[in-house]
Amino acid sequence: MAKCDNCGKTPMFGNARSFSMKATRRKFNPNIQRVRVFEKGEYVRKNLCAKCIKTLAKA
């Protein structure tokens, strides 16, 4: 499932708008990537969104 293990971000829903402005439902998926994170003295694999990866790199 497209869910961030750190912040819990999940897909959002909205409308796709054509040239005639007809609304059809669509899904916005978060940018989830599988990364190795150093946590509590060992490396752990986690599914994180790009924003969380960027934030963890700063710390």
mmCIF file as Biopython writes it, N, C-alpha, C and O atoms, coordinates in Angstrom:
data_model
#
loop_
_atom_site.group_PDB
_atom_site.id
_atom_site.type_symbol
_atom_site.label_atom_id
_atom_site.label_alt_id
_atom_site.label_comp_id
_atom_site.label_asym_id
_atom_site.label_entity_id
_atom_site.label_seq_id
_atom_site.pdbx_PDB_ins_code
_atom_site.Cartn_x
_atom_site.Cartn_y
_atom_site.Cartn_z
_atom_site.occupancy
_atom_site.B_iso_or_equiv
_atom_site.auth_seq_id
_atom_site.auth_asym_id
_atom_site.pdbx_PDB_model_num
ATOM 1   N N  . MET A ? 1  ? 0.837   -1.181 0.000   1.0 0.0 1  A 1 
ATOM 2   C CA . MET A ? 1  ? 0.000   0.000  0.000   1.0 0.0 1  A 1 
ATOM 3   C C  . MET A ? 1  ? 0.885   1.248  0.000   1.0 0.0 1  A 1 
ATOM 4   O O  . MET A ? 1  ? 1.962   1.249  0.596   1.0 0.0 1  A 1 
ATOM 5   N N  . ALA A ? 2  ? 0.431   2.301  -0.664  1.0 0.0 2  A 1 
ATOM 6   C CA . ALA A ? 2  ? 1.186   3.545  -0.721  1.0 0.0 2  A 1 
ATOM 7   C C  . ALA A ? 2  ? 0.989   4.322  0.567   1.0 0.0 2  A 1 
ATOM 8   O O  . ALA A ? 2  ? 0.100   5.168  0.659   1.0 0.0 2  A 1 
ATOM 9   N N  . LYS A ? 3  ? 1.839   4.027  1.585   1.0 0.0 3  A 1 
ATOM 10  C CA . LYS A ? 3  ? 1.745   4.715  2.863   1.0 0.0 3  A 1 
ATOM 11  C C  . LYS A ? 3  ? 3.146   4.907  3.422   1.0 0.0 3  A 1 
ATOM 12  O O  . LYS A ? 3  ? 3.962   3.985  3.415   1.0 0.0 3  A 1 
ATOM 13  N N  . CYS A ? 4  ? 3.416   6.110  3.904   1.0 0.0 4  A 1 
ATOM 14  C CA . CYS A ? 4  ? 4.717   6.423  4.495   1.0 0.0 4  A 1 
ATOM 15  C C  . CYS A ? 4  ? 4.771   5.856  5.912   1.0 0.0 4  A 1 
ATOM 16  O O  . CYS A ? 4  ? 3.847   6.050  6.702   1.0 0.0 4  A 1 
ATOM 17  N N  . ASP A ? 5  ? 5.871   5.148  6.230   1.0 0.0 5  A 1 
ATOM 18  C CA . ASP A ? 5  ? 6.035   4.571  7.568   1.0 0.0 5  A 1 
ATOM 19  C C  . ASP A ? 5  ? 6.337   5.630  8.619   1.0 0.0 5  A 1 
ATOM 20  O O  . ASP A ? 5  ? 6.136   5.386  9.809   1.0 0.0 5  A 1 
ATOM 21  N N  . ASN A ? 6  ? 6.812   6.790  8.209   1.0 0.0 6  A 1 
ATOM 22  C CA . ASN A ? 6  ? 7.188   7.838  9.153   1.0 0.0 6  A 1 
ATOM 23  C C  . ASN A ? 6  ? 6.020   8.780  9.462   1.0 0.0 6  A 1 
ATOM 24  O O  . ASN A ? 6  ? 5.669   8.955  10.629  1.0 0.0 6  A 1 
ATOM 25  N N  . CYS A ? 7  ? 5.424   9.380  8.451   1.0 0.0 7  A 1 
ATOM 26  C CA . CYS A ? 7  ? 4.376   10.385 8.679   1.0 0.0 7  A 1 
ATOM 27  C C  . CYS A ? 7  ? 2.966   9.869  8.420   1.0 0.0 7  A 1 
ATOM 28  O O  . CYS A ? 7  ? 1.991   10.532 8.774   1.0 0.0 7  A 1 
ATOM 29  N N  . GLY A ? 8  ? 2.845   8.684  7.802   1.0 0.0 8  A 1 
ATOM 30  C CA . GLY A ? 8  ? 1.516   8.108  7.560   1.0 0.0 8  A 1 
ATOM 31  C C  . GLY A ? 8  ? 0.799   8.685  6.355   1.0 0.0 8  A 1 
ATOM 32  O O  . GLY A ? 8  ? -0.412  8.517  6.214   1.0 0.0 8  A 1 
ATOM 33  N N  . LYS A ? 9  ? 1.538   9.367  5.481   1.0 0.0 9  A 1 
ATOM 34  C CA . LYS A ? 9  ? 0.926   9.967  4.294   1.0 0.0 9  A 1 
ATOM 35  C C  . LYS A ? 9  ? 0.370   8.876  3.379   1.0 0.0 9  A 1 
ATOM 36  O O  . LYS A ? 9  ? 1.056   7.897  3.085   1.0 0.0 9  A 1 
ATOM 37  N N  . THR A ? 10 ? -0.873  9.049  2.930   1.0 0.0 10 A 1 
ATOM 38  C CA . THR A ? 10 ? -1.556  8.086  2.061   1.0 0.0 10 A 1 
ATOM 39  C C  . THR A ? 10 ? -2.083  8.806  0.823   1.0 0.0 10 A 1 
ATOM 40  O O  . THR A ? 10 ? -2.026  10.034 0.760   1.0 0.0 10 A 1 
ATOM 41  N N  . PRO A ? 11 ? -2.602  8.061  -0.173  1.0 0.0 11 A 1 
ATOM 42  C CA . PRO A ? 11 ? -3.140  8.717  -1.367  1.0 0.0 11 A 1 
ATOM 43  C C  . PRO A ? 11 ? -4.275  9.684  -1.040  1.0 0.0 11 A 1 
ATOM 44  O O  . PRO A ? 11 ? -5.068  9.459  -0.125  1.0 0.0 11 A 1 
ATOM 45  N N  . MET A ? 12 ? -4.330  10.777 -1.822  1.0 0.0 12 A 1 
ATOM 46  C CA . MET A ? 12 ? -5.418  11.745 -1.705  1.0 0.0 12 A 1 
ATOM 47  C C  . MET A ? 12 ? -6.243  11.669 -2.981  1.0 0.0 12 A 1 
ATOM 48  O O  . MET A ? 12 ? -5.763  11.192 -4.010  1.0 0.0 12 A 1 
ATOM 49  N N  . PHE A ? 13 ? -7.468  12.132 -2.915  1.0 0.0 13 A 1 
ATOM 50  C CA . PHE A ? 13 ? -8.359  12.068 -4.063  1.0 0.0 13 A 1 
ATOM 51  C C  . PHE A ? 13 ? -8.805  13.460 -4.450  1.0 0.0 13 A 1 
ATOM 52  O O  . PHE A ? 13 ? -8.959  14.340 -3.604  1.0 0.0 13 A 1 
ATOM 53  N N  . GLY A ? 14 ? -9.011  13.646 -5.753  1.0 0.0 14 A 1 
ATOM 54  C CA . GLY A ? 14 ? -9.445  14.938 -6.265  1.0 0.0 14 A 1 
ATOM 55  C C  . GLY A ? 14 ? -10.093 14.752 -7.623  1.0 0.0 14 A 1 
ATOM 56  O O  . GLY A ? 14 ? -10.553 13.661 -7.962  1.0 0.0 14 A 1 
ATOM 57  N N  . ASN A ? 15 ? -10.126 15.826 -8.396  1.0 0.0 15 A 1 
ATOM 58  C CA . ASN A ? 15 ? -10.757 15.784 -9.710  1.0 0.0 15 A 1 
ATOM 59  C C  . ASN A ? 15 ? -9.743  16.032 -10.813 1.0 0.0 15 A 1 
ATOM 60  O O  . ASN A ? 15 ? -8.874  16.895 -10.692 1.0 0.0 15 A 1 
ATOM 61  N N  . ALA A ? 16 ? -9.866  15.259 -11.900 1.0 0.0 16 A 1 
ATOM 62  C CA . ALA A ? 16 ? -9.144  15.546 -13.126 1.0 0.0 16 A 1 
ATOM 63  C C  . ALA A ? 16 ? -10.062 16.431 -13.955 1.0 0.0 16 A 1 
ATOM 64  O O  . ALA A ? 16 ? -11.237 16.111 -14.130 1.0 0.0 16 A 1 
ATOM 65  N N  . ARG A ? 17 ? -9.548  17.526 -14.461 1.0 0.0 17 A 1 
ATOM 66  C CA . ARG A ? 17 ? -10.382 18.464 -15.223 1.0 0.0 17 A 1 
ATOM 67  C C  . ARG A ? 17 ? -9.973  18.466 -16.683 1.0 0.0 17 A 1 
ATOM 68  O O  . ARG A ? 17 ? -8.812  18.719 -17.005 1.0 0.0 17 A 1 
ATOM 69  N N  . SER A ? 18 ? -10.918 18.185 -17.570 1.0 0.0 18 A 1 
ATOM 70  C CA . SER A ? 18 ? -10.664 18.217 -19.007 1.0 0.0 18 A 1 
ATOM 71  C C  . SER A ? 18 ? -10.807 19.655 -19.508 1.0 0.0 18 A 1 
ATOM 72  O O  . SER A ? 18 ? -11.092 20.564 -18.729 1.0 0.0 18 A 1 
ATOM 73  N N  . PHE A ? 19 ? -10.609 19.851 -20.803 1.0 0.0 19 A 1 
ATOM 74  C CA . PHE A ? 19 ? -10.714 21.187 -21.394 1.0 0.0 19 A 1 
ATOM 75  C C  . PHE A ? 19 ? -12.116 21.764 -21.207 1.0 0.0 19 A 1 
ATOM 76  O O  . PHE A ? 19 ? -12.279 22.975 -21.060 1.0 0.0 19 A 1 
ATOM 77  N N  . SER A ? 20 ? -13.127 20.892 -21.213 1.0 0.0 20 A 1 
ATOM 78  C CA . SER A ? 20 ? -14.514 21.340 -21.024 1.0 0.0 20 A 1 
ATOM 79  C C  . SER A ? 20 ? -14.867 21.490 -19.545 1.0 0.0 20 A 1 
ATOM 80  O O  . SER A ? 20 ? -16.016 21.778 -19.209 1.0 0.0 20 A 1 
ATOM 81  N N  . MET A ? 21 ? -13.885 21.296 -18.659 1.0 0.0 21 A 1 
ATOM 82  C CA . MET A ? 21 ? -14.039 21.395 -17.209 1.0 0.0 21 A 1 
ATOM 83  C C  . MET A ? 21 ? -14.916 20.295 -16.623 1.0 0.0 21 A 1 
ATOM 84  O O  . MET A ? 21 ? -15.451 20.459 -15.526 1.0 0.0 21 A 1 
ATOM 85  N N  . LYS A ? 22 ? -15.075 19.182 -17.326 1.0 0.0 22 A 1 
ATOM 86  C CA . LYS A ? 22 ? -15.804 18.030 -16.802 1.0 0.0 22 A 1 
ATOM 87  C C  . LYS A ? 22 ? -14.926 17.385 -15.730 1.0 0.0 22 A 1 
ATOM 88  O O  . LYS A ? 22 ? -13.746 17.124 -15.964 1.0 0.0 22 A 1 
ATOM 89  N N  . ALA A ? 23 ? -15.505 17.128 -14.556 1.0 0.0 23 A 1 
ATOM 90  C CA . ALA A ? 23 ? -14.750 16.582 -13.437 1.0 0.0 23 A 1 
ATOM 91  C C  . ALA A ? 23 ? -14.879 15.068 -13.386 1.0 0.0 23 A 1 
ATOM 92  O O  . ALA A ? 23 ? -15.988 14.534 -13.358 1.0 0.0 23 A 1 
ATOM 93  N N  . THR A ? 24 ? -13.746 14.376 -13.375 1.0 0.0 24 A 1 
ATOM 94  C CA . THR A ? 24 ? -13.711 12.931 -13.151 1.0 0.0 24 A 1 
ATOM 95  C C  . THR A ? 24 ? -12.754 12.673 -12.006 1.0 0.0 24 A 1 
ATOM 96  O O  . THR A ? 24 ? -11.741 13.360 -11.875 1.0 0.0 24 A 1 
ATOM 97  N N  . ARG A ? 25 ? -13.062 11.693 -11.179 1.0 0.0 25 A 1 
ATOM 98  C CA . ARG A ? 25 ? -12.257 11.421 -9.988  1.0 0.0 25 A 1 
ATOM 99  C C  . ARG A ? 25 ? -10.890 10.844 -10.352 1.0 0.0 25 A 1 
ATOM 100 O O  . ARG A ? 25 ? -10.768 10.045 -11.280 1.0 0.0 25 A 1 
ATOM 101 N N  . ARG A ? 26 ? -9.871  11.260 -9.611  1.0 0.0 26 A 1 
ATOM 102 C CA . ARG A ? 26 ? -8.529  10.735 -9.798  1.0 0.0 26 A 1 
ATOM 103 C C  . ARG A ? 26 ? -7.841  10.625 -8.443  1.0 0.0 26 A 1 
ATOM 104 O O  . ARG A ? 26 ? -8.345  11.122 -7.436  1.0 0.0 26 A 1 
ATOM 105 N N  . LYS A ? 27 ? -6.672  9.963  -8.430  1.0 0.0 27 A 1 
ATOM 106 C CA . LYS A ? 27 ? -5.945  9.714  -7.195  1.0 0.0 27 A 1 
ATOM 107 C C  . LYS A ? 27 ? -4.553  10.332 -7.273  1.0 0.0 27 A 1 
ATOM 108 O O  . LYS A ? 27 ? -3.868  10.210 -8.288  1.0 0.0 27 A 1 
ATOM 109 N N  . PHE A ? 28 ? -4.139  10.996 -6.193  1.0 0.0 28 A 1 
ATOM 110 C CA . PHE A ? 28 ? -2.802  11.567 -6.078  1.0 0.0 28 A 1 
ATOM 111 C C  . PHE A ? 28 ? -2.005  10.686 -5.115  1.0 0.0 28 A 1 
ATOM 112 O O  . PHE A ? 28 ? -2.251  10.710 -3.909  1.0 0.0 28 A 1 
ATOM 113 N N  . ASN A ? 29 ? -1.052  9.907  -5.638  1.0 0.0 29 A 1 
ATOM 114 C CA . ASN A ? 29 ? -0.243  9.026  -4.798  1.0 0.0 29 A 1 
ATOM 115 C C  . ASN A ? 29 ? 0.974   9.772  -4.253  1.0 0.0 29 A 1 
ATOM 116 O O  . ASN A ? 29 ? 1.566   10.581 -4.967  1.0 0.0 29 A 1 
ATOM 117 N N  . PRO A ? 30 ? 1.355   9.513  -3.003  1.0 0.0 30 A 1 
ATOM 118 C CA . PRO A ? 30 ? 2.578   10.114 -2.469  1.0 0.0 30 A 1 
ATOM 119 C C  . PRO A ? 30 ? 3.799   9.436  -3.089  1.0 0.0 30 A 1 
ATOM 120 O O  . PRO A ? 30 ? 3.728   8.292  -3.537  1.0 0.0 30 A 1 
ATOM 121 N N  . ASN A ? 31 ? 4.911   10.156 -3.108  1.0 0.0 31 A 1 
ATOM 122 C CA . ASN A ? 31 ? 6.155   9.643  -3.699  1.0 0.0 31 A 1 
ATOM 123 C C  . ASN A ? 31 ? 6.852   8.742  -2.672  1.0 0.0 31 A 1 
ATOM 124 O O  . ASN A ? 31 ? 7.746   9.184  -1.950  1.0 0.0 31 A 1 
ATOM 125 N N  . ILE A ? 32 ? 6.427   7.467  -2.618  1.0 0.0 32 A 1 
ATOM 126 C CA . ILE A ? 32 ? 6.946   6.503  -1.645  1.0 0.0 32 A 1 
ATOM 127 C C  . ILE A ? 32 ? 8.153   5.772  -2.221  1.0 0.0 32 A 1 
ATOM 128 O O  . ILE A ? 32 ? 8.107   5.269  -3.343  1.0 0.0 32 A 1 
ATOM 129 N N  . GLN A ? 33 ? 9.232   5.716  -1.447  1.0 0.0 33 A 1 
ATOM 130 C CA . GLN A ? 33 ? 10.449  5.015  -1.865  1.0 0.0 33 A 1 
ATOM 131 C C  . GLN A ? 33 ? 10.941  4.129  -0.731  1.0 0.0 33 A 1 
ATOM 132 O O  . GLN A ? 33 ? 10.814  4.480  0.442   1.0 0.0 33 A 1 
ATOM 133 N N  . ARG A ? 34 ? 11.505  2.974  -1.088  1.0 0.0 34 A 1 
ATOM 134 C CA . ARG A ? 34 ? 12.021  2.023  -0.106  1.0 0.0 34 A 1 
ATOM 135 C C  . ARG A ? 34 ? 13.489  2.359  0.162   1.0 0.0 34 A 1 
ATOM 136 O O  . ARG A ? 34 ? 14.322  2.270  -0.740  1.0 0.0 34 A 1 
ATOM 137 N N  . VAL A ? 35 ? 13.806  2.747  1.409   1.0 0.0 35 A 1 
ATOM 138 C CA . VAL A ? 35 ? 15.161  3.182  1.759   1.0 0.0 35 A 1 
ATOM 139 C C  . VAL A ? 35 ? 15.656  2.476  3.015   1.0 0.0 35 A 1 
ATOM 140 O O  . VAL A ? 35 ? 14.870  1.960  3.809   1.0 0.0 35 A 1 
ATOM 141 N N  . ARG A ? 36 ? 16.990  2.464  3.178   1.0 0.0 36 A 1 
ATOM 142 C CA . ARG A ? 36 ? 17.615  1.943  4.399   1.0 0.0 36 A 1 
ATOM 143 C C  . ARG A ? 36 ? 17.868  3.120  5.322   1.0 0.0 36 A 1 
ATOM 144 O O  . ARG A ? 36 ? 18.479  4.113  4.927   1.0 0.0 36 A 1 
ATOM 145 N N  . VAL A ? 37 ? 17.388  3.002  6.570   1.0 0.0 37 A 1 
ATOM 146 C CA . VAL A ? 37 ? 17.541  4.066  7.552   1.0 0.0 37 A 1 
ATOM 147 C C  . VAL A ? 37 ? 18.296  3.516  8.750   1.0 0.0 37 A 1 
ATOM 148 O O  . VAL A ? 37 ? 18.002  2.418  9.224   1.0 0.0 37 A 1 
ATOM 149 N N  . PHE A ? 38 ? 19.279  4.283  9.247   1.0 0.0 38 A 1 
ATOM 150 C CA . PHE A ? 38 ? 20.036  3.892  10.431  1.0 0.0 38 A 1 
ATOM 151 C C  . PHE A ? 38 ? 19.223  4.273  11.654  1.0 0.0 38 A 1 
ATOM 152 O O  . PHE A ? 38 ? 19.049  5.458  11.940  1.0 0.0 38 A 1 
ATOM 153 N N  . GLU A ? 39 ? 18.721  3.273  12.386  1.0 0.0 39 A 1 
ATOM 154 C CA . GLU A ? 39 ? 17.829  3.513  13.511  1.0 0.0 39 A 1 
ATOM 155 C C  . GLU A ? 39 ? 18.196  2.604  14.681  1.0 0.0 39 A 1 
ATOM 156 O O  . GLU A ? 39 ? 18.256  1.384  14.528  1.0 0.0 39 A 1 
ATOM 157 N N  . LYS A ? 40 ? 18.441  3.195  15.841  1.0 0.0 40 A 1 
ATOM 158 C CA . LYS A ? 40 ? 18.778  2.449  17.058  1.0 0.0 40 A 1 
ATOM 159 C C  . LYS A ? 40 ? 19.973  1.507  16.863  1.0 0.0 40 A 1 
ATOM 160 O O  . LYS A ? 40 ? 19.947  0.362  17.316  1.0 0.0 40 A 1 
ATOM 161 N N  . GLY A ? 41 ? 21.016  1.996  16.188  1.0 0.0 41 A 1 
ATOM 162 C CA . GLY A ? 41 ? 22.243  1.236  16.026  1.0 0.0 41 A 1 
ATOM 163 C C  . GLY A ? 41 ? 22.249  0.205  14.914  1.0 0.0 41 A 1 
ATOM 164 O O  . GLY A ? 41 ? 23.212  -0.550 14.789  1.0 0.0 41 A 1 
ATOM 165 N N  . GLU A ? 42 ? 21.196  0.151  14.100  1.0 0.0 42 A 1 
ATOM 166 C CA . GLU A ? 42 ? 21.174  -0.800 12.988  1.0 0.0 42 A 1 
ATOM 167 C C  . GLU A ? 42 ? 20.396  -0.221 11.814  1.0 0.0 42 A 1 
ATOM 168 O O  . GLU A ? 42 ? 19.606  0.711  11.967  1.0 0.0 42 A 1 
ATOM 169 N N  . TYR A ? 43 ? 20.637  -0.795 10.636  1.0 0.0 43 A 1 
ATOM 170 C CA . TYR A ? 43 ? 19.933  -0.357 9.434   1.0 0.0 43 A 1 
ATOM 171 C C  . TYR A ? 43 ? 18.602  -1.081 9.315   1.0 0.0 43 A 1 
ATOM 172 O O  . TYR A ? 43 ? 18.517  -2.292 9.513   1.0 0.0 43 A 1 
ATOM 173 N N  . VAL A ? 44 ? 17.559  -0.316 8.986   1.0 0.0 44 A 1 
ATOM 174 C CA . VAL A ? 44 ? 16.209  -0.845 8.844   1.0 0.0 44 A 1 
ATOM 175 C C  . VAL A ? 44 ? 15.651  -0.386 7.505   1.0 0.0 44 A 1 
ATOM 176 O O  . VAL A ? 44 ? 15.860  0.761  7.108   1.0 0.0 44 A 1 
ATOM 177 N N  . ARG A ? 45 ? 14.939  -1.272 6.799   1.0 0.0 45 A 1 
ATOM 178 C CA . ARG A ? 45 ? 14.288  -0.890 5.547   1.0 0.0 45 A 1 
ATOM 179 C C  . ARG A ? 45 ? 12.916  -0.302 5.855   1.0 0.0 45 A 1 
ATOM 180 O O  . ARG A ? 45 ? 12.124  -0.889 6.592   1.0 0.0 45 A 1 
ATOM 181 N N  . LYS A ? 46 ? 12.650  0.872  5.275   1.0 0.0 46 A 1 
ATOM 182 C CA . LYS A ? 46 ? 11.370  1.535  5.492   1.0 0.0 46 A 1 
ATOM 183 C C  . LYS A ? 46 ? 10.849  2.098  4.183   1.0 0.0 46 A 1 
ATOM 184 O O  . LYS A ? 46 ? 11.614  2.413  3.272   1.0 0.0 46 A 1 
ATOM 185 N N  . ASN A ? 47 ? 9.517   2.220  4.108   1.0 0.0 47 A 1 
ATOM 186 C CA . ASN A ? 47 ? 8.872   2.884  2.980   1.0 0.0 47 A 1 
ATOM 187 C C  . ASN A ? 47 ? 8.589   4.322  3.410   1.0 0.0 47 A 1 
ATOM 188 O O  . ASN A ? 47 ? 7.702   4.570  4.228   1.0 0.0 47 A 1 
ATOM 189 N N  . LEU A ? 48 ? 9.358   5.278  2.847   1.0 0.0 48 A 1 
ATOM 190 C CA . LEU A ? 48 ? 9.229   6.684  3.224   1.0 0.0 48 A 1 
ATOM 191 C C  . LEU A ? 48 ? 8.866   7.540  2.030   1.0 0.0 48 A 1 
ATOM 192 O O  . LEU A ? 48 ? 9.238   7.237  0.897   1.0 0.0 48 A 1 
ATOM 193 N N  . CYS A ? 49 ? 8.129   8.625  2.295   1.0 0.0 49 A 1 
ATOM 194 C CA . CYS A ? 49 ? 7.835   9.581  1.234   1.0 0.0 49 A 1 
ATOM 195 C C  . CYS A ? 49 ? 9.079   10.449 1.018   1.0 0.0 49 A 1 
ATOM 196 O O  . CYS A ? 49 ? 9.946   10.523 1.889   1.0 0.0 49 A 1 
ATOM 197 N N  . ALA A ? 50 ? 9.163   11.096 -0.131  1.0 0.0 50 A 1 
ATOM 198 C CA . ALA A ? 50 ? 10.342  11.891 -0.483  1.0 0.0 50 A 1 
ATOM 199 C C  . ALA A ? 50 ? 10.577  13.022 0.515   1.0 0.0 50 A 1 
ATOM 200 O O  . ALA A ? 50 ? 11.725  13.369 0.791   1.0 0.0 50 A 1 
ATOM 201 N N  . LYS A ? 51 ? 9.518   13.597 1.056   1.0 0.0 51 A 1 
ATOM 202 C CA . LYS A ? 51 ? 9.656   14.688 2.023   1.0 0.0 51 A 1 
ATOM 203 C C  . LYS A ? 51 ? 10.310  14.198 3.309   1.0 0.0 51 A 1 
ATOM 204 O O  . LYS A ? 51 ? 11.144  14.900 3.881   1.0 0.0 51 A 1 
ATOM 205 N N  . CYS A ? 52 ? 9.944   13.003 3.773   1.0 0.0 52 A 1 
ATOM 206 C CA . CYS A ? 52 ? 10.539  12.447 4.997   1.0 0.0 52 A 1 
ATOM 207 C C  . CYS A ? 52 ? 12.005  12.079 4.766   1.0 0.0 52 A 1 
ATOM 208 O O  . CYS A ? 52 ? 12.829  12.262 5.662   1.0 0.0 52 A 1 
ATOM 209 N N  . ILE A ? 53 ? 12.344  11.567 3.587   1.0 0.0 53 A 1 
ATOM 210 C CA . ILE A ? 53 ? 13.736  11.240 3.262   1.0 0.0 53 A 1 
ATOM 211 C C  . ILE A ? 53 ? 14.579  12.513 3.308   1.0 0.0 53 A 1 
ATOM 212 O O  . ILE A ? 53 ? 15.690  12.510 3.836   1.0 0.0 53 A 1 
ATOM 213 N N  . LYS A ? 54 ? 14.043  13.597 2.751   1.0 0.0 54 A 1 
ATOM 214 C CA . LYS A ? 54 ? 14.735  14.876 2.734   1.0 0.0 54 A 1 
ATOM 215 C C  . LYS A ? 54 ? 14.932  15.410 4.142   1.0 0.0 54 A 1 
ATOM 216 O O  . LYS A ? 54 ? 16.002  15.929 4.461   1.0 0.0 54 A 1 
ATOM 217 N N  . THR A ? 55 ? 13.915  15.291 4.991   1.0 0.0 55 A 1 
ATOM 218 C CA . THR A ? 55 ? 13.987  15.770 6.366   1.0 0.0 55 A 1 
ATOM 219 C C  . THR A ? 55 ? 14.989  14.959 7.177   1.0 0.0 55 A 1 
ATOM 220 O O  . THR A ? 55 ? 15.747  15.530 7.962   1.0 0.0 55 A 1 
ATOM 221 N N  . LEU A ? 56 ? 15.009  13.625 7.001   1.0 0.0 56 A 1 
ATOM 222 C CA . LEU A ? 56 ? 15.942  12.773 7.726   1.0 0.0 56 A 1 
ATOM 223 C C  . LEU A ? 56 ? 17.390  13.027 7.308   1.0 0.0 56 A 1 
ATOM 224 O O  . LEU A ? 56 ? 18.307  12.885 8.117   1.0 0.0 56 A 1 
ATOM 225 N N  . ALA A ? 57 ? 17.594  13.404 6.040   1.0 0.0 57 A 1 
ATOM 226 C CA . ALA A ? 57 ? 18.941  13.701 5.550   1.0 0.0 57 A 1 
ATOM 227 C C  . ALA A ? 57 ? 19.489  14.958 6.204   1.0 0.0 57 A 1 
ATOM 228 O O  . ALA A ? 57 ? 20.700  15.077 6.392   1.0 0.0 57 A 1 
ATOM 229 N N  . LYS A ? 58 ? 18.617  15.900 6.555   1.0 0.0 58 A 1 
ATOM 230 C CA . LYS A ? 58 ? 19.050  17.145 7.218   1.0 0.0 58 A 1 
ATOM 231 C C  . LYS A ? 58 ? 19.547  16.884 8.631   1.0 0.0 58 A 1 
ATOM 232 O O  . LYS A ? 58 ? 20.513  17.502 9.080   1.0 0.0 58 A 1 
ATOM 233 N N  . ALA A ? 59 ? 18.882  15.965 9.332   1.0 0.0 59 A 1 
ATOM 234 C CA . ALA A ? 59 ? 19.195  15.724 10.753  1.0 0.0 59 A 1 
ATOM 235 C C  . ALA A ? 59 ? 20.488  14.956 10.940  1.0 0.0 59 A 1 
ATOM 236 O O  . ALA A ? 59 ? 20.883  14.679 12.073  1.0 0.0 59 A 1 
#
